[in-house]
Amino acid sequence: MTTQDFIDEKAPQLAHYGKAFLSQQIDYNEVQLYLWDTLEEWQRLDVLGDTQTDTETVFWHLLHSFSKWPAWAIRGNHVLRQQISDCCDFLVGDGTVPYNIVGARPDSAQLHRVG
């Protein structure tokens, strides 16, 4: 599986989990399980190069957001909640690239900013 194949497969899934969490259809623990499963799969890839698409940058930003912020912060902070919603929309093709998003591949020294 290529890096692009991985992102093409995982980005819509992450967006689905994110939207389901925001609408209180699933518990935060489900998002956390998906996050760790995804990172485990990423580790098995032979990643070459640091080139990232906007989709990949938003994907890593969103994954990091769910890793960094607790459920109460995401649900209670309007700006953070909107940013996560915008990222989810973009990952499924329903929105534009969110403004001022920074996302980096795990083990990547280079940050990528979009918007």
C-alpha positions in Angstrom: 0.0 0.0 0.0 1.3 3.4 -0.9 1.1 6.5 1.3 -1.5 7.9 -1.0 -3.6 4.7 -0.8 -3.4 4.8 3.0 -4.6 8.4 3.2 -7.3 7.8 0.5 -8.6 5.0 2.6 -8.2 6.4 6.1 -9.2 10.1 5.6 -12.9 9.4 5.0 -12.9 6.9 7.8 -11.4 9.5 10.3 -13.9 12.1 9.1 -16.8 9.6 9.7 -15.5 9.0 13.3 -15.1 12.7 13.9 -18.6 13.6 12.7 -20.1 10.7 14.7 -18.3 11.9 17.8 -19.4 15.5 17.3 -23.0 14.5 16.9 -22.7 12.2 20.0 -23.4 9.0 18.0 -20.2 7.4 19.3 -18.1 7.7 22.5 -14.7 9.3 22.5 -13.1 6.0 23.2 -14.2 4.7 19.8 -12.3 7.6 18.2 -9.2 6.9 20.3 -9.3 3.2 19.3 -9.5 4.2 15.7 -6.6 6.6 16.2 -4.3 4.0 17.6 -5.2 1.4 15.1 -4.5 3.8 12.3 -1.1 4.8 13.8 -0.2 1.1 14.1 -1.1 0.5 10.4 1.0 3.6 9.5 4.0 2.2 11.2 3.9 -0.9 8.9 4.2 1.3 5.8 7.4 1.9 4.1 7.0 5.7 3.8 9.3 7.4 1.4 9.7 11.2 1.1 8.0 14.1 2.9 5.7 15.3 0.2 2.1 15.7 1.5 -1.1 16.7 -0.2 -3.6 19.1 1.5 -5.7 16.0 2.3 -2.8 14.3 4.1 -2.0 17.5 6.0 -5.6 17.9 7.2 -5.7 14.2 8.0 -2.7 14.3 10.3 -3.9 17.6 11.9 -7.3 16.0 12.7 -5.7 12.8 14.0 -3.4 14.9 16.2 -6.4 17.0 17.4 -8.2 13.9 18.7 -5.0 12.7 20.3 -4.3 16.1 22.0 -7.7 17.3 23.1 -10.0 15.6 25.6 -13.6 15.0 24.7 -14.9 17.8 26.9 -12.6 20.4 25.2 -13.7 19.4 21.7 -17.3 19.4 22.6 -17.1 22.6 24.8 -14.9 24.8 22.7 -16.8 26.3 19.8 -13.7 27.2 17.8 -12.1 23.8 18.2 -15.3 22.0 17.5 -15.8 24.0 14.3 -12.2 23.4 13.2 -12.7 19.7 13.6 -16.0 19.8 11.8 -14.4 21.7 8.9 -11.5 19.2 8.7 -14.0 16.3 8.6 -16.0 18.0 5.8 -12.9 18.6 3.8 -11.7 15.0 4.1 -15.0 13.7 2.6 -15.0 16.3 -0.1 -17.8 18.5 1.3 -15.7 21.6 2.1 -12.6 23.7 1.3 -9.2 23.3 2.9 -9.5 24.6 6.4 -7.6 27.8 7.2 -4.4 27.7 9.2 -4.1 23.9 9.6 -0.7 22.3 10.4 -0.2 18.6 10.1 2.8 16.4 10.0 3.4 12.7 9.4 4.5 10.8 12.5 8.3 10.7 12.7 8.5 13.6 10.2 10.6 16.5 11.1 8.9 18.8 8.6 5.6 20.6 9.3 3.2 21.3 6.5 0.8 24.2 6.6 -2.2 24.6 4.4 -4.7 27.4 4.1 
